Every structure is written in structure tokens, then in C-alpha cells.
């Protein structure tokens, strides 16, 4: 079994276990050493496909986002077109609670060519701006917004 497939299976199983427990249980704490010490040494794990799954993993649960953000962010690479989903439900308040973290995550995974950015990026930008007035003056946000407007 390939490393990427094994990682994907581990993430799927872990997400299901953690989602069964409202607090996220022990699983995110188990993942901290994995992403902090082991994963960075696996160059083959830094692929578009894995980054897409890690992004989905972090935004799927606030506990995961808070505990793993600092470890996972440096491991993300831009995601190829059609592999990235920016779907956030309206009742999902993760964007409103952690707009800068979400901004940094999307900055890490958005494809280099803005023409390949996923559907819904405009709505996500609006939600980020509404969540925190400082987002609009954030250099990362300003660069992404300009790139989006010029596509």
C-alpha cells in the first residue's frame, strides 16, 4: 500500500473516530507528534492530493484546526485544479471564529493560477472580511483578492 493511500485511510478513520466524540477525543493529540515530527520527514507526502485532504481534515472540525494548524500549515502545497473544495456551510462558524487561520490555509493550498481557483472563493473572501475587519488589510488577503480580480 502506498504511503499516500495509507495516510488517507488513517485520516478518514481518525476523522470518523474524532467526530463521534464532541471534543475530538484523544485522536488529535495523537496526531500532534505525527505532524510535528514524522510527517515533515516524508517528502513524498507533500503532494497536491495529500494537501487537499489535509485541508479538508483541518476545516472539518474546529478541534483539529486548533490543535494541528501550526503543524500542518508548513506541510501544505498548492492543490491542483479540481481537487480543492472550499465548501463551508452557513451554520459552520469556523470562518468567523478563526478567519486568519482559514486565510493562511487557503493561501497555502490555492493553485498558483487564479483561473483554477475553486468555485466559492468570492463568497469565502466575503465571509473572511465580515468575520474580522483586519482581514481586509492583511497583506495575504490583499494579494489573493487582487489575483482573484485579475484572473
ABEGO torsion letter per residue (X at the ends): XBAAAAAAAAAAAAAAAAAABAAGEAAAAAAAAAAAAAAAABAAABBAAAAAAAAAAAAABAAAAAAAAAAAAAABBBBBBGABBABBBAABAAAAABAAAAAAAAAAABBABAAABBBGAAAAAAAAAAABAAAAABAAAAAAAAAAAAX
